[in-house]
Amino acid sequence: MLNVHLVPHTHDDVGWLKTVDQYYYGVKNQIQHAGVQYILDSVVAQLAADPSRRFVYAEVAFLARWWSQQDEATRRLVRELVQEGRLEFVGGGWCMSDEATAHYGGALEQLALGRRFLRRLFGHCGTPRVAWQIDPFGHARDLAATFAQMGYDGLFLGRVDHQDKWERLQHRELELLWRASASLAPPRADIFTGILPNMYNPPVGLCWDQLCTDPPVVDGDGPESNVDTVVTSFLEAAATQAQQYRTNHIIMTMGSDFHYENAHLWFKNLDKLIAHTNARQANGSRVHALYSTPSCYLRELNRANLTWPLKTDDFFPYSDGPHQFWTGYFSSRPALKGYERLSSGFLQICSQLEALAGPSARDGPYGPGDSSVLREAVAVAQHHDAVAGTERQHVANDYARQLAKGWDSCQVLVANALSLLGGTKDPLVFCNGLNISVCPLSEATPQFTVILYNPLARAVAWPVRLPVQGSSYAVTDPQGQPVPSQVVPVSSVTQRLRGGTGGAPGELLFQAWAPPLGFSTFGVKQLSPGGPRDPPRWPSGDTEPQIENEHLRVLFDPVTGHLREIQNLDKGFSLPVFQSFYWYNASTGDGLSPQASGAYIFRPNASVPFPVAKRAATRLLKTPVVQELHQNFSAWCSQVLRLRPGQPYLELEWTVGPIPVSDQLGKEVISRFQTPLRTAGRFYTDSNGRQVLERRRDYRPTWNLSQSEPVAGNYYPVNTRIFIKDQKVQLTVLTDRSQGGSSILDGSLELMVHRRLLNDDNRGLGEPLDEPGADGRGLVVRGRHLVLLDTAAAAADQHRPRAQEMVTAPYVVLAAGPGPHLRQGGVSRLTWPSPQFSGLRRALPPNVHLLSAEPRGAGTLLLRLEHLFERGESQNGSQPISVDLTTLFSAFTITSVREMALGGDVPLHSASRLLWNTPTGTPKPRPAPQLDPRSVRLEPMEIRTFLASVRY
């Protein structure tokens, strides 16, 4: 028999054309008819009516809200449906996360949150066995590795590149084994991957939702009867599909976006389809139709015991036609992308401080604090129309609103924890506007305390920059010793971002530091009022402007003001590097080229971008604490290049927008670096901020590419880093948010920092990507690129820890009052009993990262330790390493430890997965070694997850 597994499902976006709330309640149906609460009501009733029916559901954000509104009888019924396998959860994350622009930390967090909810309510049967990424626009290798390590048996995809799909279809390779890590021993990061036949829709003519227009199945012998036609068309679709897949089992997705609001329509017609199809077996038909789920289908593929093709690269970029590369969303909505990344970092700080201070942090001197609001908001933001930037403007605003609400409740928790650990009652103040140099406390108060919290498991030095009114200040460290500081004028660009008038005239700069997983306090006291004095300019006799510190010297062209050369003083070599801003002119989608650039698709109308300006107006600033060159390219594009003492990288702080569109041209703005490196078409980008993949221009590892878009078809997602190298030298650029990037010319690399478009790209959004910004004139974005120049052999030792530092950055909190050391009559008195604190007894080695420290109920913490390096990437960094967990923390004592699978919801010893044959054999998992918490060994790229019982 050919067994046709019919899988009833609904695809419920956690925000897209409508907000999460509007989708859940069915509000604003004139935008899109969709109400998730009714879908869940209706499906549960229809499943209860007939035990043969099946349904799969994915988005836990909606399910959790619906569950909280159900009575006990409904909950009992749902539990029964789950126990009997009639309702199956697939994916099981809070949302169906994006894959290109989601960082592995956020993706892991949202999967763990959803799975924890399902495990808590439905136990073993509620734990999803199948990852369900049916709508994301391309698929990342690191996320596949994450699914494998969480215990999923398989992964189903809806969208893959049209050329890739056509090739696979010819060779019956739509189902494969994806080896998703070059570092972890197979099968740890292997996952069986199925590409669905119709994206995630039903076959043509077999759509029976209230949102569809296909005729229902009409049985009987009246004039409208169509049952024979419908069954014949179904059998033809099944026969065609069977030729493209390898076993006598095929899968059909019976549902689509927000289907099953009236589930009776779908199920009644599917009941008839199954009955009439199977009745034909009496006349010799060899087709058997059945209600099924992806995990039942997967089980049958596994039983077939075939050898499956192996894949080791990823599924980027995705295109659904020759000029339709979905590479624009890698950079769409850069402010939201930046806010998501900041919020994920702050969530880690919030969780850590709650773990270090204990339960009293939730209800301390500053009121009730809570990390769950931010946790859920960050989880929602991972959705493939959230951080991806492919939602409507009012929905993007709503995601930002949810994140801001989460920050509010986490800031209370952070304040409670810091006051408990520091032993102070001083009111703590958070300055959320520091990126435009706004902070009411530092601007108005001549004396205050700066608390720097460091979420990394190693000590860090961190530059502090605060808006102030005075012209000089005394800064003291936690021991009361003086710290060098300087007041510099606020740049004219920053003043404009504030709205021109008002705000502090100067910025106080000093280098702070903090111990691992801890904080340091610094006292600040104004010495003289009256705004910043002009710091010394460089002598006009200098032939060539330059900035330098002990590690780097950076040279600029004296005529054009552009970056010209970077010298690595430690290793005694230099590289000519030219950097400037350009814009691609976006296709408008009219006349001869019907495809426009839009929120999803990047389609420049020419391969050569326009320079924003031929030269930049420059201003040089040299002080003992910082050296800066300010470049002004135009009224809407500027940049500061910055070196501080001790900093082995060059910081580029760019400010772009509002992008002018009065000429009716949509623009996609890039920062491009050009060098003489001979790169032979190769460049390197990260996968979800973790693994690094080699990219080659106009090339795909798995099929013979026919390239039709020389720019957009070579763009890849960059979460945290992109680099180019030759045999000896590597130039790496780190990003502070997800961006699209490429190397369009040998020796060059580019990152798209902002885009403003006047046309929709016709993928359902129905709105141009034209962000109004705060004042309605267009969005201004400010961000950072860190440029590292090193030998190719040593580069990873720099970019691994630096990239981690950008993702979970140290955080500044202020307190009013005199600071930790009060001098009275020549005697120093401590006003903060603990001016410095570390949650660790010792720093972790540089190649180990504490990925998670998160409270899980009374006296229990979830801990994740991560090896930061890939195999063979660094001579020292890529070595396995062992950590003693029992003596690591100072804030609490670990009394017992259980090792969990990566999700944190299933004990590691009970996680078992299906095994698959590949052309190179059938890898078997190694048995998990007996856990010794005194020696936790980490292999390259390994993450180990523990539930620890602790005593404070």
Secondary structure by P-SEA (a helix, b strand, c coil): cbbbbbbbbbbbbccccccaaaaaaccccccccccaaaaaaaaaaaaaacccbbbbbccaaaaaaaaaaccaaaaaaaaaaaaacccccccccccccccccccaaaaaaaaaaaaaaaaacccccccccbbbccccccccaaaaaaaaaacccbbbbccccaaaaaaaaaacccbbbbbccccccccccccbbbbbccccccccccccccccccccccccccccccaaaaaaaaaaaaaaaaaaccccbbbbbcccccccccaaaaaaaaaaaaaaaaaaccccccbbbbbccaaaaaaaaaacbbbbbbbcccccccccccccccccccccaaaaaaaaaaaaaaaaaaaaaaaaacccccccccccccaaaaaaaaaaaaccccccccccaaaaaaaaaaaaaaaaaaaaaaaaaaaaaaccccbbbbbccccccccccccccccbbbbbbbcccccbbbbbbbbbcccbbbbbccccbbbbbbbbcccaaaaaaacccccccbbbbbbbbbccccbbbbbbbbcccccccccccccccccccccccccbbbbbcccccccccccccccccccbbbbbccccccccccccccccccccbbbbcccbbbbccccccbbbbbcccbbbbbbbcccccbbbbbccccccbbbbbbbbccccccccbbbbbbbbbbcccccccbbbbbccccbbbbbbccccccccccccccccccbbbbccccccccccbbbbbbbccbbbcccccccbbbbbcccccccccccccccccccccccccbbbbbbbbbbbbcccccccccaaaaaaaaaccbbbbbbcccccccccccbbbbcccccccccccccccccccccccccccccbbbbbbbbccccccccccccbbbbbccccccccccccccccccccccccccbbbbbbbccccbbbbccccccccccccccccbbbbbbccccc
